[in-house]
Amino acid sequence: MDCALDPKAFCGEDGGIVCTSPNARSILEWLFAQRDKVLFFPDRYLGRWSVYSIGVAPDQMQL
């Protein structure tokens, strides 16, 4: 939520979601139940930690 307007607009235009740190893991669990790949930005550290915490191996992540 605490990011520039451009990433929020991108998400809104393309059916994405803007999330906060506390709900990132829940959002990713929900997304991975529906699809194989997720684009997470702009905080790569939050993204990597969140998908790692739900069992995605680091070698399955792309930066």
HTML snippet that shows the backbone in 3Dmol.js (N, CA, C, O; Angstrom):
<script src="https://3Dmol.org/build/3Dmol-min.js"></script>
<div id="view" style="width:600px;height:400px;position:relative"></div>
<script>
const pdb = `
ATOM      1  N   MET A   1       0.809  -1.181   0.000  1.00  0.00           N
ATOM      2  CA  MET A   1       0.000   0.000   0.000  1.00  0.00           C
ATOM      3  C   MET A   1       0.859   1.254   0.000  1.00  0.00           C
ATOM      4  O   MET A   1       0.475   2.281  -0.561  1.00  0.00           O
ATOM      5  N   ASP A   2       2.016   1.167   0.627  1.00  0.00           N
ATOM      6  CA  ASP A   2       2.879   2.347   0.731  1.00  0.00           C
ATOM      7  C   ASP A   2       3.845   2.379  -0.448  1.00  0.00           C
ATOM      8  O   ASP A   2       5.039   2.120  -0.298  1.00  0.00           O
ATOM      9  N   CYS A   3       3.307   2.700  -1.620  1.00  0.00           N
ATOM     10  CA  CYS A   3       4.129   2.788  -2.813  1.00  0.00           C
ATOM     11  C   CYS A   3       3.558   3.886  -3.711  1.00  0.00           C
ATOM     12  O   CYS A   3       2.512   4.468  -3.421  1.00  0.00           O
ATOM     13  N   ALA A   4       4.255   4.146  -4.782  1.00  0.00           N
ATOM     14  CA  ALA A   4       3.834   5.196  -5.708  1.00  0.00           C
ATOM     15  C   ALA A   4       2.519   4.819  -6.396  1.00  0.00           C
ATOM     16  O   ALA A   4       2.080   3.671  -6.337  1.00  0.00           O
ATOM     17  N   LEU A   5       1.918   5.778  -7.031  1.00  0.00           N
ATOM     18  CA  LEU A   5       0.645   5.573  -7.714  1.00  0.00           C
ATOM     19  C   LEU A   5       0.781   4.669  -8.942  1.00  0.00           C
ATOM     20  O   LEU A   5      -0.140   3.911  -9.245  1.00  0.00           O
ATOM     21  N   ASP A   6       1.900   4.732  -9.648  1.00  0.00           N
ATOM     22  CA  ASP A   6       2.070   3.934 -10.866  1.00  0.00           C
ATOM     23  C   ASP A   6       1.899   2.430 -10.633  1.00  0.00           C
ATOM     24  O   ASP A   6       1.163   1.791 -11.385  1.00  0.00           O
ATOM     25  N   PRO A   7       2.549   1.836  -9.618  1.00  0.00           N
ATOM     26  CA  PRO A   7       2.332   0.399  -9.396  1.00  0.00           C
ATOM     27  C   PRO A   7       0.880   0.080  -9.042  1.00  0.00           C
ATOM     28  O   PRO A   7       0.357  -0.955  -9.455  1.00  0.00           O
ATOM     29  N   LYS A   8       0.235   0.947  -8.291  1.00  0.00           N
ATOM     30  CA  LYS A   8      -1.172   0.726  -7.945  1.00  0.00           C
ATOM     31  C   LYS A   8      -2.044   0.790  -9.187  1.00  0.00           C
ATOM     32  O   LYS A   8      -2.962  -0.014  -9.343  1.00  0.00           O
ATOM     33  N   ALA A   9      -1.766   1.739 -10.070  1.00  0.00           N
ATOM     34  CA  ALA A   9      -2.528   1.859 -11.312  1.00  0.00           C
ATOM     35  C   ALA A   9      -2.314   0.630 -12.190  1.00  0.00           C
ATOM     36  O   ALA A   9      -3.263   0.118 -12.784  1.00  0.00           O
ATOM     37  N   PHE A  10      -1.076   0.154 -12.277  1.00  0.00           N
ATOM     38  CA  PHE A  10      -0.774  -1.054 -13.053  1.00  0.00           C
ATOM     39  C   PHE A  10      -1.601  -2.227 -12.540  1.00  0.00           C
ATOM     40  O   PHE A  10      -2.210  -2.953 -13.324  1.00  0.00           O
ATOM     41  N   CYS A  11      -1.620  -2.407 -11.235  1.00  0.00           N
ATOM     42  CA  CYS A  11      -2.384  -3.511 -10.644  1.00  0.00           C
ATOM     43  C   CYS A  11      -3.872  -3.361 -10.939  1.00  0.00           C
ATOM     44  O   CYS A  11      -4.534  -4.326 -11.319  1.00  0.00           O
ATOM     45  N   GLY A  12      -4.385  -2.173 -10.768  1.00  0.00           N
ATOM     46  CA  GLY A  12      -5.805  -1.943 -11.009  1.00  0.00           C
ATOM     47  C   GLY A  12      -6.208  -2.180 -12.448  1.00  0.00           C
ATOM     48  O   GLY A  12      -7.280  -2.724 -12.710  1.00  0.00           O
ATOM     49  N   GLU A  13      -5.371  -1.783 -13.378  1.00  0.00           N
ATOM     50  CA  GLU A  13      -5.679  -1.939 -14.800  1.00  0.00           C
ATOM     51  C   GLU A  13      -5.573  -3.386 -15.271  1.00  0.00           C
ATOM     52  O   GLU A  13      -6.231  -3.779 -16.234  1.00  0.00           O
ATOM     53  N   ASP A  14      -4.746  -4.174 -14.593  1.00  0.00           N
ATOM     54  CA  ASP A  14      -4.481  -5.534 -15.043  1.00  0.00           C
ATOM     55  C   ASP A  14      -5.011  -6.613 -14.103  1.00  0.00           C
ATOM     56  O   ASP A  14      -4.539  -7.749 -14.141  1.00  0.00           O
ATOM     57  N   GLY A  15      -5.974  -6.276 -13.272  1.00  0.00           N
ATOM     58  CA  GLY A  15      -6.587  -7.271 -12.405  1.00  0.00           C
ATOM     59  C   GLY A  15      -5.725  -7.718 -11.254  1.00  0.00           C
ATOM     60  O   GLY A  15      -5.910  -8.820 -10.737  1.00  0.00           O
ATOM     61  N   GLY A  16      -4.778  -6.883 -10.835  1.00  0.00           N
ATOM     62  CA  GLY A  16      -3.884  -7.230  -9.732  1.00  0.00           C
ATOM     63  C   GLY A  16      -4.427  -6.809  -8.385  1.00  0.00           C
ATOM     64  O   GLY A  16      -5.562  -6.349  -8.264  1.00  0.00           O
ATOM     65  N   ILE A  17      -3.601  -6.974  -7.390  1.00  0.00           N
ATOM     66  CA  ILE A  17      -3.965  -6.664  -6.012  1.00  0.00           C
ATOM     67  C   ILE A  17      -2.832  -5.870  -5.378  1.00  0.00           C
ATOM     68  O   ILE A  17      -1.659  -6.179  -5.587  1.00  0.00           O
ATOM     69  N   VAL A  18      -3.178  -4.861  -4.614  1.00  0.00           N
ATOM     70  CA  VAL A  18      -2.211  -4.121  -3.809  1.00  0.00           C
ATOM     71  C   VAL A  18      -2.391  -4.607  -2.376  1.00  0.00           C
ATOM     72  O   VAL A  18      -3.497  -4.573  -1.836  1.00  0.00           O
ATOM     73  N   CYS A  19      -1.297  -5.061  -1.761  1.00  0.00           N
ATOM     74  CA  CYS A  19      -1.415  -5.618  -0.413  1.00  0.00           C
ATOM     75  C   CYS A  19      -0.442  -4.940   0.542  1.00  0.00           C
ATOM     76  O   CYS A  19       0.439  -4.186   0.129  1.00  0.00           O
ATOM     77  N   THR A  20      -0.619  -5.224   1.811  1.00  0.00           N
ATOM     78  CA  THR A  20       0.274  -4.720   2.847  1.00  0.00           C
ATOM     79  C   THR A  20       1.113  -5.887   3.366  1.00  0.00           C
ATOM     80  O   THR A  20       0.826  -7.046   3.066  1.00  0.00           O
ATOM     81  N   SER A  21       2.131  -5.582   4.129  1.00  0.00           N
ATOM     82  CA  SER A  21       2.992  -6.639   4.672  1.00  0.00           C
ATOM     83  C   SER A  21       2.213  -7.685   5.465  1.00  0.00           C
ATOM     84  O   SER A  21       2.452  -8.877   5.269  1.00  0.00           O
ATOM     85  N   PRO A  22       1.293  -7.299   6.353  1.00  0.00           N
ATOM     86  CA  PRO A  22       0.591  -8.312   7.143  1.00  0.00           C
ATOM     87  C   PRO A  22      -0.273  -9.274   6.323  1.00  0.00           C
ATOM     88  O   PRO A  22      -0.477 -10.416   6.736  1.00  0.00           O
ATOM     89  N   ASN A  23      -0.782  -8.834   5.171  1.00  0.00           N
ATOM     90  CA  ASN A  23      -1.643  -9.749   4.422  1.00  0.00           C
ATOM     91  C   ASN A  23      -0.984 -10.305   3.159  1.00  0.00           C
ATOM     92  O   ASN A  23      -1.655 -10.975   2.374  1.00  0.00           O
ATOM     93  N   ALA A  24       0.295 -10.050   2.940  1.00  0.00           N
ATOM     94  CA  ALA A  24       0.984 -10.526   1.743  1.00  0.00           C
ATOM     95  C   ALA A  24       0.942 -12.051   1.635  1.00  0.00           C
ATOM     96  O   ALA A  24       0.682 -12.586   0.556  1.00  0.00           O
ATOM     97  N   ARG A  25       1.187 -12.737   2.712  1.00  0.00           N
ATOM     98  CA  ARG A  25       1.190 -14.209   2.679  1.00  0.00           C
ATOM     99  C   ARG A  25      -0.193 -14.746   2.318  1.00  0.00           C
ATOM    100  O   ARG A  25      -0.306 -15.654   1.494  1.00  0.00           O
ATOM    101  N   SER A  26      -1.230 -14.203   2.916  1.00  0.00           N
ATOM    102  CA  SER A  26      -2.593 -14.653   2.616  1.00  0.00           C
ATOM    103  C   SER A  26      -2.956 -14.397   1.162  1.00  0.00           C
ATOM    104  O   SER A  26      -3.572 -15.241   0.513  1.00  0.00           O
ATOM    105  N   ILE A  27      -2.576 -13.237   0.655  1.00  0.00           N
ATOM    106  CA  ILE A  27      -2.856 -12.905  -0.738  1.00  0.00           C
ATOM    107  C   ILE A  27      -2.123 -13.875  -1.673  1.00  0.00           C
ATOM    108  O   ILE A  27      -2.698 -14.353  -2.650  1.00  0.00           O
ATOM    109  N   LEU A  28      -0.850 -14.161  -1.367  1.00  0.00           N
ATOM    110  CA  LEU A  28      -0.085 -15.085  -2.212  1.00  0.00           C
ATOM    111  C   LEU A  28      -0.647 -16.498  -2.162  1.00  0.00           C
ATOM    112  O   LEU A  28      -0.685 -17.176  -3.189  1.00  0.00           O
ATOM    113  N   GLU A  29      -1.082 -16.955  -1.003  1.00  0.00           N
ATOM    114  CA  GLU A  29      -1.708 -18.275  -0.906  1.00  0.00           C
ATOM    115  C   GLU A  29      -2.956 -18.326  -1.786  1.00  0.00           C
ATOM    116  O   GLU A  29      -3.182 -19.310  -2.490  1.00  0.00           O
ATOM    117  N   TRP A  30      -3.754 -17.280  -1.745  1.00  0.00           N
ATOM    118  CA  TRP A  30      -4.971 -17.192  -2.547  1.00  0.00           C
ATOM    119  C   TRP A  30      -4.634 -17.191  -4.040  1.00  0.00           C
ATOM    120  O   TRP A  30      -5.270 -17.889  -4.830  1.00  0.00           O
ATOM    121  N   LEU A  31      -3.630 -16.403  -4.413  1.00  0.00           N
ATOM    122  CA  LEU A  31      -3.240 -16.331  -5.824  1.00  0.00           C
ATOM    123  C   LEU A  31      -2.695 -17.657  -6.343  1.00  0.00           C
ATOM    124  O   LEU A  31      -3.067 -18.101  -7.430  1.00  0.00           O
ATOM    125  N   PHE A  32      -1.807 -18.296  -5.563  1.00  0.00           N
ATOM    126  CA  PHE A  32      -1.216 -19.555  -6.010  1.00  0.00           C
ATOM    127  C   PHE A  32      -2.241 -20.684  -6.072  1.00  0.00           C
ATOM    128  O   PHE A  32      -2.004 -21.685  -6.749  1.00  0.00           O
ATOM    129  N   ALA A  33      -3.358 -20.550  -5.391  1.00  0.00           N
ATOM    130  CA  ALA A  33      -4.434 -21.531  -5.519  1.00  0.00           C
ATOM    131  C   ALA A  33      -5.113 -21.408  -6.882  1.00  0.00           C
ATOM    132  O   ALA A  33      -5.788 -22.334  -7.332  1.00  0.00           O
ATOM    133  N   GLN A  34      -4.929 -20.256  -7.536  1.00  0.00           N
ATOM    134  CA  GLN A  34      -5.587 -19.996  -8.815  1.00  0.00           C
ATOM    135  C   GLN A  34      -4.651 -20.052 -10.020  1.00  0.00           C
ATOM    136  O   GLN A  34      -5.100 -20.274 -11.145  1.00  0.00           O
ATOM    137  N   ARG A  35      -3.353 -19.851  -9.791  1.00  0.00           N
ATOM    138  CA  ARG A  35      -2.418 -19.780 -10.925  1.00  0.00           C
ATOM    139  C   ARG A  35      -1.038 -20.261 -10.509  1.00  0.00           C
ATOM    140  O   ARG A  35      -0.747 -20.412  -9.323  1.00  0.00           O
ATOM    141  N   ASP A  36      -0.193 -20.499 -11.506  1.00  0.00           N
ATOM    142  CA  ASP A  36       1.149 -21.029 -11.251  1.00  0.00           C
ATOM    143  C   ASP A  36       2.193 -19.946 -10.986  1.00  0.00           C
ATOM    144  O   ASP A  36       3.168 -20.179 -10.272  1.00  0.00           O
ATOM    145  N   LYS A  37       1.985 -18.762 -11.563  1.00  0.00           N
ATOM    146  CA  LYS A  37       2.979 -17.698 -11.442  1.00  0.00           C
ATOM    147  C   LYS A  37       2.328 -16.420 -10.911  1.00  0.00           C
ATOM    148  O   LYS A  37       1.167 -16.121 -11.187  1.00  0.00           O
ATOM    149  N   VAL A  38       3.123 -15.681 -10.139  1.00  0.00           N
ATOM    150  CA  VAL A  38       2.667 -14.419  -9.568  1.00  0.00           C
ATOM    151  C   VAL A  38       3.780 -13.389  -9.741  1.00  0.00           C
ATOM    152  O   VAL A  38       4.946 -13.685  -9.483  1.00  0.00           O
ATOM    153  N   LEU A  39       3.430 -12.207 -10.168  1.00  0.00           N
ATOM    154  CA  LEU A  39       4.372 -11.093 -10.248  1.00  0.00           C
ATOM    155  C   LEU A  39       4.178 -10.257  -9.000  1.00  0.00           C
ATOM    156  O   LEU A  39       3.100  -9.706  -8.775  1.00  0.00           O
ATOM    157  N   PHE A  40       5.226 -10.161  -8.184  1.00  0.00           N
ATOM    158  CA  PHE A  40       5.155  -9.436  -6.914  1.00  0.00           C
ATOM    159  C   PHE A  40       6.144  -8.284  -6.966  1.00  0.00           C
ATOM    160  O   PHE A  40       7.340  -8.500  -7.162  1.00  0.00           O
ATOM    161  N   PHE A  41       5.658  -7.073  -6.794  1.00  0.00           N
ATOM    162  CA  PHE A  41       6.537  -5.906  -6.806  1.00  0.00           C
ATOM    163  C   PHE A  41       5.904  -4.802  -5.998  1.00  0.00           C
ATOM    164  O   PHE A  41       4.696  -4.889  -5.775  1.00  0.00           O
ATOM    165  N   PRO A  42       6.574  -3.792  -5.543  1.00  0.00           N
ATOM    166  CA  PRO A  42       7.967  -3.465  -5.786  1.00  0.00           C
ATOM    167  C   PRO A  42       8.912  -3.997  -4.710  1.00  0.00           C
ATOM    168  O   PRO A  42      10.126  -3.856  -4.857  1.00  0.00           O
ATOM    169  N   ASP A  43       8.405  -4.599  -3.642  1.00  0.00           N
ATOM    170  CA  ASP A  43       9.263  -5.024  -2.529  1.00  0.00           C
ATOM    171  C   ASP A  43       9.683  -6.480  -2.700  1.00  0.00           C
ATOM    172  O   ASP A  43       8.988  -7.392  -2.254  1.00  0.00           O
ATOM    173  N   ARG A  44      10.826  -6.687  -3.349  1.00  0.00           N
ATOM    174  CA  ARG A  44      11.252  -8.062  -3.622  1.00  0.00           C
ATOM    175  C   ARG A  44      11.539  -8.845  -2.355  1.00  0.00           C
ATOM    176  O   ARG A  44      11.357 -10.063  -2.336  1.00  0.00           O
ATOM    177  N   TYR A  45      11.981  -8.188  -1.304  1.00  0.00           N
ATOM    178  CA  TYR A  45      12.284  -8.904  -0.064  1.00  0.00           C
ATOM    179  C   TYR A  45      11.015  -9.429   0.589  1.00  0.00           C
ATOM    180  O   TYR A  45      10.983 -10.567   1.058  1.00  0.00           O
ATOM    181  N   LEU A  46       9.979  -8.618   0.624  1.00  0.00           N
ATOM    182  CA  LEU A  46       8.693  -9.079   1.151  1.00  0.00           C
ATOM    183  C   LEU A  46       8.148 -10.202   0.271  1.00  0.00           C
ATOM    184  O   LEU A  46       7.640 -11.199   0.784  1.00  0.00           O
ATOM    185  N   GLY A  47       8.249 -10.047  -1.032  1.00  0.00           N
ATOM    186  CA  GLY A  47       7.774 -11.082  -1.944  1.00  0.00           C
ATOM    187  C   GLY A  47       8.496 -12.399  -1.752  1.00  0.00           C
ATOM    188  O   GLY A  47       7.869 -13.453  -1.641  1.00  0.00           O
ATOM    189  N   ARG A  48       9.820 -12.334  -1.714  1.00  0.00           N
ATOM    190  CA  ARG A  48      10.602 -13.572  -1.540  1.00  0.00           C
ATOM    191  C   ARG A  48      10.304 -14.233  -0.200  1.00  0.00           C
ATOM    192  O   ARG A  48      10.112 -15.447  -0.139  1.00  0.00           O
ATOM    193  N   TRP A  49      10.265 -13.454   0.865  1.00  0.00           N
ATOM    194  CA  TRP A  49      10.000 -14.029   2.182  1.00  0.00           C
ATOM    195  C   TRP A  49       8.593 -14.630   2.244  1.00  0.00           C
ATOM    196  O   TRP A  49       8.399 -15.705   2.811  1.00  0.00           O
ATOM    197  N   SER A  50       7.628 -13.944   1.668  1.00  0.00           N
ATOM    198  CA  SER A  50       6.241 -14.413   1.720  1.00  0.00           C
ATOM    199  C   SER A  50       6.060 -15.722   0.952  1.00  0.00           C
ATOM    200  O   SER A  50       5.415 -16.642   1.455  1.00  0.00           O
ATOM    201  N   VAL A  51       6.615 -15.822  -0.251  1.00  0.00           N
ATOM    202  CA  VAL A  51       6.458 -17.082  -0.995  1.00  0.00           C
ATOM    203  C   VAL A  51       7.300 -18.193  -0.379  1.00  0.00           C
ATOM    204  O   VAL A  51       6.903 -19.358  -0.414  1.00  0.00           O
ATOM    205  N   TYR A  52       8.451 -17.851   0.181  1.00  0.00           N
ATOM    206  CA  TYR A  52       9.260 -18.855   0.888  1.00  0.00           C
ATOM    207  C   TYR A  52       8.482 -19.413   2.080  1.00  0.00           C
ATOM    208  O   TYR A  52       8.530 -20.614   2.348  1.00  0.00           O
ATOM    209  N   SER A  53       7.771 -18.550   2.788  1.00  0.00           N
ATOM    210  CA  SER A  53       7.026 -18.979   3.975  1.00  0.00           C
ATOM    211  C   SER A  53       5.839 -19.880   3.640  1.00  0.00           C
ATOM    212  O   SER A  53       5.314 -20.561   4.521  1.00  0.00           O
ATOM    213  N   ILE A  54       5.409 -19.891   2.371  1.00  0.00           N
ATOM    214  CA  ILE A  54       4.332 -20.806   1.985  1.00  0.00           C
ATOM    215  C   ILE A  54       4.866 -22.024   1.241  1.00  0.00           C
ATOM    216  O   ILE A  54       4.092 -22.808   0.694  1.00  0.00           O
ATOM    217  N   GLY A  55       6.189 -22.184   1.220  1.00  0.00           N
ATOM    218  CA  GLY A  55       6.786 -23.409   0.693  1.00  0.00           C
ATOM    219  C   GLY A  55       7.359 -23.351  -0.703  1.00  0.00           C
ATOM    220  O   GLY A  55       7.685 -24.395  -1.268  1.00  0.00           O
ATOM    221  N   VAL A  56       7.494 -22.175  -1.280  1.00  0.00           N
ATOM    222  CA  VAL A  56       8.119 -22.058  -2.596  1.00  0.00           C
ATOM    223  C   VAL A  56       9.628 -21.992  -2.402  1.00  0.00           C
ATOM    224  O   VAL A  56      10.130 -21.135  -1.674  1.00  0.00           O
ATOM    225  N   ALA A  57      10.342 -22.893  -3.051  1.00  0.00           N
ATOM    226  CA  ALA A  57      11.802 -22.949  -2.914  1.00  0.00           C
ATOM    227  C   ALA A  57      12.456 -21.756  -3.605  1.00  0.00           C
ATOM    228  O   ALA A  57      11.963 -21.293  -4.633  1.00  0.00           O
ATOM    229  N   PRO A  58      13.560 -21.256  -3.053  1.00  0.00           N
ATOM    230  CA  PRO A  58      14.253 -20.116  -3.662  1.00  0.00           C
ATOM    231  C   PRO A  58      14.631 -20.326  -5.131  1.00  0.00           C
ATOM    232  O   PRO A  58      14.646 -19.370  -5.905  1.00  0.00           O
ATOM    233  N   ASP A  59      14.935 -21.566  -5.520  1.00  0.00           N
ATOM    234  CA  ASP A  59      15.294 -21.798  -6.924  1.00  0.00           C
ATOM    235  C   ASP A  59      14.088 -21.746  -7.868  1.00  0.00           C
ATOM    236  O   ASP A  59      14.253 -21.799  -9.087  1.00  0.00           O
ATOM    237  N   GLN A  60      12.883 -21.644  -7.311  1.00  0.00           N
ATOM    238  CA  GLN A  60      11.683 -21.498  -8.122  1.00  0.00           C
ATOM    239  C   GLN A  60      11.269 -20.027  -8.275  1.00  0.00           C
ATOM    240  O   GLN A  60      10.288 -19.722  -8.954  1.00  0.00           O
ATOM    241  N   MET A  61      12.015 -19.127  -7.645  1.00  0.00           N
ATOM    242  CA  MET A  61      11.706 -17.707  -7.696  1.00  0.00           C
ATOM    243  C   MET A  61      12.618 -17.028  -8.706  1.00  0.00           C
ATOM    244  O   MET A  61      13.788 -17.386  -8.843  1.00  0.00           O
ATOM    245  N   GLN A  62      12.075 -16.049  -9.406  1.00  0.00           N
ATOM    246  CA  GLN A  62      12.874 -15.249 -10.312  1.00  0.00           C
ATOM    247  C   GLN A  62      12.884 -13.814  -9.809  1.00  0.00           C
ATOM    248  O   GLN A  62      11.872 -13.298  -9.333  1.00  0.00           O
ATOM    249  N   LEU A  63      14.043 -13.182  -9.922  1.00  0.00           N
ATOM    250  CA  LEU A  63      14.144 -11.773  -9.518  1.00  0.00           C
ATOM    251  C   LEU A  63      14.157 -10.907 -10.734  1.00  0.00           C
ATOM    252  O   LEU A  63      14.237  -9.684 -10.620  1.00  0.00           O
TER     253      LEU A  63
END
`;
const viewer = $3Dmol.createViewer("view");
viewer.addModel(pdb, "pdb");
viewer.setStyle({}, {cartoon: {color: "spectrum"}});
viewer.zoomTo();
viewer.render();
</script>
